[in-house]
Amino acid sequence: MFSKYLAGAVAFAVVGLGPVALVHAQKAGTDSDAMFVQKASQGGLAEVQLGRLAEHKASKQAVKDFGKRMVTDHSKANMELTNVASEEKLPMASAPKAEDKALYDKLSAMSGAEFDRAYMDAMVQDHQKDIAEFQKEATSGTDPKVKDFAAKTLPTLKEHLALAERARDGV
């Protein structure tokens, strides 16, 4: 009689693990989407701050214009990401990451052609990384809304990279 109850309990436990394992597997996917949202929101905040800095500190008009474009486009993308994150109940970053803060501080101490070169070099490198991360999310993300945000934002990031390379070549 005891073994009959034990067998039932084991069967219940094994069957019960199915949904638990499924929920855990879904959570793992959501965790990668949540990490993407965190990184994208940190990067978006940094792009706006650095763009504002470029608008004021750059010596070349092309660099000033690029900074202004970063403020405009990344402010819009930040709002879109905020809406997606809110709908999906994913946390957003409230500040850029320490690496971006250090870049801001470094660039703040520069002026003229030195600033222009350093800012544009950083923007080329940053947008190359961003494109890779957004491409990965667009193809491998599990949350449809986050995945869609990444896919819709990719063409703008690619355009930013082309603009950054042109501006960098001109300084």
Beta strands, then each sheet from edge to edge (+ up, - down):
end
